[in-house]
Amino acid sequence: MPKKSINKVVRNREDLSDFLNKCHEDYDGEVWIGDFSPKPKKRKVTQNNLFHLWLTAWVKSECGGYDKNYAEVVKMELKKMFLPMIEVKGMNKLHKIPQHTSDLTDEEFTHFLKQVEQFFAVEYSFIVPQKDDKYFEEFYQAYRV
């Protein structure tokens, strides 16, 4: 087990060079083990915006207007239905909560969006458009908050 470790986010060649120089400076004859792996791509802000647009549209259609509290309840229910549950400790006990969408990869969030889209269509006959759909801009203008 190394006595010390160096954590460094490497975004470009300069970062990599700095990291390797730091390792070289700190080298004292011990064997070091390096683990280099690409950081998984997190979900895009545009994906999150699309989810919130769909949520807003559905809440407006159900309530006749936007109700922020109702939207938060629906959002949590969708997350409980379609996201993995994680355990968190609070108030001296373990709680299961849905994983935060900000922790999802791009691919995982895309899967979540497909599940939400299908749920709205099957359960409520509410069709939500994708960004490349013909009437998306009209939908966006009507339902943005």
C-alpha positions as protocol buffer text, in pm:
chain_id: "A"
residue {
  index: 1
  type: MET
  ca { x: 0 y: 0 z: 0 }
}
residue {
  index: 2
  type: PRO
  ca { x: 154 y: 336 z: -101 }
}
residue {
  index: 3
  type: LYS
  ca { x: 218 y: 582 z: 183 }
}
residue {
  index: 4
  type: LYS
  ca { x: 97 y: 867 z: -30 }
}
residue {
  index: 5
  type: SER
  ca { x: -117 y: 914 z: -333 }
}
residue {
  index: 6
  type: ILE
  ca { x: -167 y: 1176 z: -598 }
}
residue {
  index: 7
  type: ASN
  ca { x: -509 y: 1248 z: -736 }
}
residue {
  index: 8
  type: LYS
  ca { x: -526 y: 1447 z: -1053 }
}
residue {
  index: 9
  type: VAL
  ca { x: -790 y: 1506 z: -1314 }
}
residue {
  index: 10
  type: VAL
  ca { x: -618 y: 1493 z: -1651 }
}
residue {
  index: 11
  type: ARG
  ca { x: -800 y: 1691 z: -1920 }
}
residue {
  index: 12
  type: ASN
  ca { x: -518 y: 1753 z: -2165 }
}
residue {
  index: 13
  type: ARG
  ca { x: -151 y: 1681 z: -2239 }
}
residue {
  index: 14
  type: GLU
  ca { x: -32 y: 1960 z: -2009 }
}
residue {
  index: 15
  type: ASP
  ca { x: -228 y: 1812 z: -1716 }
}
residue {
  index: 16
  type: LEU
  ca { x: -82 y: 1470 z: -1793 }
}
residue {
  index: 17
  type: SER
  ca { x: 271 y: 1611 z: -1806 }
}
residue {
  index: 18
  type: ASP
  ca { x: 222 y: 1794 z: -1474 }
}
residue {
  index: 19
  type: PHE
  ca { x: 86 y: 1477 z: -1316 }
}
residue {
  index: 20
  type: LEU
  ca { x: 377 y: 1263 z: -1434 }
}
residue {
  index: 21
  type: ASN
  ca { x: 630 y: 1526 z: -1322 }
}
residue {
  index: 22
  type: LYS
  ca { x: 471 y: 1534 z: -977 }
}
residue {
  index: 23
  type: CYS
  ca { x: 494 y: 1153 z: -960 }
}
residue {
  index: 24
  type: HIS
  ca { x: 860 y: 1173 z: -1061 }
}
residue {
  index: 25
  type: GLU
  ca { x: 936 y: 1440 z: -797 }
}
residue {
  index: 26
  type: ASP
  ca { x: 770 y: 1234 z: -524 }
}
residue {
  index: 27
  type: TYR
  ca { x: 932 y: 905 z: -629 }
}
residue {
  index: 28
  type: ASP
  ca { x: 1135 y: 762 z: -344 }
}
residue {
  index: 29
  type: GLY
  ca { x: 1210 y: 412 z: -473 }
}
residue {
  index: 30
  type: GLU
  ca { x: 875 y: 260 z: -385 }
}
residue {
  index: 31
  type: VAL
  ca { x: 666 y: 78 z: -641 }
}
residue {
  index: 32
  type: TRP
  ca { x: 362 y: 280 z: -741 }
}
residue {
  index: 33
  type: ILE
  ca { x: 52 y: 148 z: -912 }
}
residue {
  index: 34
  type: GLY
  ca { x: -134 y: 375 z: -1150 }
}
residue {
  index: 35
  type: ASP
  ca { x: -492 y: 344 z: -1264 }
}
residue {
  index: 36
  type: PHE
  ca { x: -583 y: 550 z: -1567 }
}
residue {
  index: 37
  type: SER
  ca { x: -936 y: 530 z: -1697 }
}
residue {
  index: 38
  type: PRO
  ca { x: -1161 y: 774 z: -1878 }
}
residue {
  index: 39
  type: LYS
  ca { x: -1416 y: 945 z: -1663 }
}
residue {
  index: 40
  type: PRO
  ca { x: -1766 y: 835 z: -1768 }
}
residue {
  index: 41
  type: LYS
  ca { x: -1955 y: 1106 z: -1950 }
}
residue {
  index: 42
  type: LYS
  ca { x: -2224 y: 1246 z: -1726 }
}
residue {
  index: 43
  type: ARG
  ca { x: -2567 y: 1328 z: -1851 }
}
residue {
  index: 44
  type: LYS
  ca { x: -2600 y: 1644 z: -2053 }
}
residue {
  index: 45
  type: VAL
  ca { x: -2771 y: 1955 z: -1928 }
}
residue {
  index: 46
  type: THR
  ca { x: -2983 y: 1946 z: -2246 }
}
residue {
  index: 47
  type: GLN
  ca { x: -3112 y: 1602 z: -2144 }
}
residue {
  index: 48
  type: ASN
  ca { x: -3206 y: 1733 z: -1802 }
}
residue {
  index: 49
  type: ASN
  ca { x: -3376 y: 2036 z: -1960 }
}
residue {
  index: 50
  type: LEU
  ca { x: -3577 y: 1805 z: -2186 }
}
residue {
  index: 51
  type: PHE
  ca { x: -3691 y: 1599 z: -1887 }
}
residue {
  index: 52
  type: HIS
  ca { x: -3804 y: 1913 z: -1703 }
}
residue {
  index: 53
  type: LEU
  ca { x: -3983 y: 2040 z: -2014 }
}
residue {
  index: 54
  type: TRP
  ca { x: -4175 y: 1712 z: -2042 }
}
residue {
  index: 55
  type: LEU
  ca { x: -4253 y: 1723 z: -1671 }
}
residue {
  index: 56
  type: THR
  ca { x: -4378 y: 2082 z: -1695 }
}
residue {
  index: 57
  type: ALA
  ca { x: -4596 y: 1999 z: -1996 }
}
residue {
  index: 58
  type: TRP
  ca { x: -4752 y: 1699 z: -1826 }
}
residue {
  index: 59
  type: VAL
  ca { x: -4819 y: 1890 z: -1501 }
}
residue {
  index: 60
  type: LYS
  ca { x: -4975 y: 2179 z: -1693 }
}
residue {
  index: 61
  type: SER
  ca { x: -5198 y: 1939 z: -1885 }
}
residue {
  index: 62
  type: GLU
  ca { x: -5307 y: 1762 z: -1564 }
}
residue {
  index: 63
  type: CYS
  ca { x: -5355 y: 2070 z: -1346 }
}
residue {
  index: 64
  type: GLY
  ca { x: -5459 y: 2330 z: -1601 }
}
residue {
  index: 65
  type: GLY
  ca { x: -5149 y: 2529 z: -1507 }
}
residue {
  index: 66
  type: TYR
  ca { x: -4807 y: 2480 z: -1355 }
}
residue {
  index: 67
  type: ASP
  ca { x: -4797 y: 2368 z: -991 }
}
residue {
  index: 68
  type: LYS
  ca { x: -4438 y: 2355 z: -865 }
}
residue {
  index: 69
  type: ASN
  ca { x: -4518 y: 2132 z: -566 }
}
residue {
  index: 70
  type: TYR
  ca { x: -4708 y: 1884 z: -779 }
}
residue {
  index: 71
  type: ALA
  ca { x: -4424 y: 1884 z: -1031 }
}
residue {
  index: 72
  type: GLU
  ca { x: -4176 y: 1793 z: -755 }
}
residue {
  index: 73
  type: VAL
  ca { x: -4398 y: 1503 z: -645 }
}
residue {
  index: 74
  type: VAL
  ca { x: -4432 y: 1372 z: -1001 }
}
residue {
  index: 75
  type: LYS
  ca { x: -4057 y: 1410 z: -1058 }
}
residue {
  index: 76
  type: MET
  ca { x: -3979 y: 1206 z: -745 }
}
residue {
  index: 77
  type: GLU
  ca { x: -4231 y: 937 z: -842 }
}
residue {
  index: 78
  type: LEU
  ca { x: -4080 y: 905 z: -1191 }
}
residue {
  index: 79
  type: LYS
  ca { x: -3733 y: 877 z: -1039 }
}
residue {
  index: 80
  type: LYS
  ca { x: -3854 y: 610 z: -794 }
}
residue {
  index: 81
  type: MET
  ca { x: -4008 y: 413 z: -1080 }
}
residue {
  index: 82
  type: PHE
  ca { x: -3718 y: 424 z: -1323 }
}
residue {
  index: 83
  type: LEU
  ca { x: -3390 y: 499 z: -1145 }
}
residue {
  index: 84
  type: PRO
  ca { x: -3178 y: 268 z: -933 }
}
residue {
  index: 85
  type: MET
  ca { x: -3226 y: 312 z: -560 }
}
residue {
  index: 86
  type: ILE
  ca { x: -2928 y: 401 z: -342 }
}
residue {
  index: 87
  type: GLU
  ca { x: -2890 y: 377 z: 33 }
}
residue {
  index: 88
  type: VAL
  ca { x: -2814 y: 687 z: 236 }
}
residue {
  index: 89
  type: LYS
  ca { x: -2778 y: 716 z: 610 }
}
residue {
  index: 90
  type: GLY
  ca { x: -2976 y: 982 z: 787 }
}
residue {
  index: 91
  type: MET
  ca { x: -3121 y: 1023 z: 1133 }
}
residue {
  index: 92
  type: ASN
  ca { x: -2946 y: 706 z: 1248 }
}
residue {
  index: 93
  type: LYS
  ca { x: -3102 y: 477 z: 989 }
}
residue {
  index: 94
  type: LEU
  ca { x: -3065 y: 376 z: 626 }
}
residue {
  index: 95
  type: HIS
  ca { x: -3301 y: 519 z: 367 }
}
residue {
  index: 96
  type: LYS
  ca { x: -3346 y: 414 z: 7 }
}
residue {
  index: 97
  type: ILE
  ca { x: -3375 y: 700 z: -236 }
}
residue {
  index: 98
  type: PRO
  ca { x: -3356 y: 720 z: -616 }
}
residue {
  index: 99
  type: GLN
  ca { x: -3016 y: 790 z: -764 }
}
residue {
  index: 100
  type: HIS
  ca { x: -2962 y: 1156 z: -852 }
}
residue {
  index: 101
  type: THR
  ca { x: -2996 y: 1223 z: -1225 }
}
residue {
  index: 102
  type: SER
  ca { x: -2677 y: 1427 z: -1212 }
}
residue {
  index: 103
  type: ASP
  ca { x: -2491 y: 1105 z: -1128 }
}
residue {
  index: 104
  type: LEU
  ca { x: -2618 y: 927 z: -1439 }
}
residue {
  index: 105
  type: THR
  ca { x: -2410 y: 881 z: -1749 }
}
residue {
  index: 106
  type: ASP
  ca { x: -2533 y: 1014 z: -2082 }
}
residue {
  index: 107
  type: GLU
  ca { x: -2645 y: 663 z: -2180 }
}
residue {
  index: 108
  type: GLU
  ca { x: -2823 y: 598 z: -1848 }
}
residue {
  index: 109
  type: PHE
  ca { x: -3010 y: 928 z: -1870 }
}
residue {
  index: 110
  type: THR
  ca { x: -3114 y: 851 z: -2228 }
}
residue {
  index: 111
  type: HIS
  ca { x: -3259 y: 520 z: -2104 }
}
residue {
  index: 112
  type: PHE
  ca { x: -3440 y: 706 z: -1823 }
}
residue {
  index: 113
  type: LEU
  ca { x: -3588 y: 953 z: -2074 }
}
residue {
  index: 114
  type: LYS
  ca { x: -3714 y: 667 z: -2293 }
}
residue {
  index: 115
  type: GLN
  ca { x: -3884 y: 509 z: -1991 }
}
residue {
  index: 116
  type: VAL
  ca { x: -4047 y: 841 z: -1895 }
}
residue {
  index: 117
  type: GLU
  ca { x: -4158 y: 900 z: -2254 }
}
residue {
  index: 118
  type: GLN
  ca { x: -4312 y: 554 z: -2274 }
}
residue {
  index: 119
  type: PHE
  ca { x: -4480 y: 591 z: -1934 }
}
residue {
  index: 120
  type: PHE
  ca { x: -4649 y: 919 z: -2033 }
}
residue {
  index: 121
  type: ALA
  ca { x: -4762 y: 769 z: -2364 }
}
residue {
  index: 122
  type: VAL
  ca { x: -4895 y: 438 z: -2229 }
}
residue {
  index: 123
  type: GLU
  ca { x: -5041 y: 547 z: -1896 }
}
residue {
  index: 124
  type: TYR
  ca { x: -5176 y: 890 z: -1992 }
}
residue {
  index: 125
  type: SER
  ca { x: -5180 y: 901 z: -2375 }
}
residue {
  index: 126
  type: PHE
  ca { x: -4954 y: 1204 z: -2341 }
}
residue {
  index: 127
  type: ILE
  ca { x: -4701 y: 1224 z: -2622 }
}
residue {
  index: 128
  type: VAL
  ca { x: -4382 y: 1416 z: -2552 }
}
residue {
  index: 129
  type: PRO
  ca { x: -4167 y: 1523 z: -2847 }
}
residue {
  index: 130
  type: GLN
  ca { x: -3796 y: 1476 z: -2899 }
}
residue {
  index: 131
  type: LYS
  ca { x: -3580 y: 1775 z: -2994 }
}
residue {
  index: 132
  type: ASP
  ca { x: -3567 y: 1669 z: -3358 }
}
residue {
  index: 133
  type: ASP
  ca { x: -3946 y: 1632 z: -3393 }
}
residue {
  index: 134
  type: LYS
  ca { x: -4125 y: 1863 z: -3635 }
}
residue {
  index: 135
  type: TYR
  ca { x: -4334 y: 2038 z: -3370 }
}
residue {
  index: 136
  type: PHE
  ca { x: -4076 y: 2049 z: -3092 }
}
residue {
  index: 137
  type: GLU
  ca { x: -4023 y: 2427 z: -3105 }
}
residue {
  index: 138
  type: GLU
  ca { x: -4398 y: 2487 z: -3077 }
}
residue {
  index: 139
  type: PHE
  ca { x: -4412 y: 2246 z: -2782 }
}
residue {
  index: 140
  type: TYR
  ca { x: -4111 y: 2417 z: -2623 }
}
residue {
  index: 141
  type: GLN
  ca { x: -4267 y: 2764 z: -2653 }
}
residue {
  index: 142
  type: ALA
  ca { x: -4596 y: 2643 z: -2508 }
}
residue {
  index: 143
  type: TYR
  ca { x: -4454 y: 2460 z: -2205 }
}
residue {
  index: 144
  type: ARG
  ca { x: -4129 y: 2624 z: -2101 }
}
residue {
  index: 145
  type: VAL
  ca { x: -4136 y: 2775 z: -1753 }
}
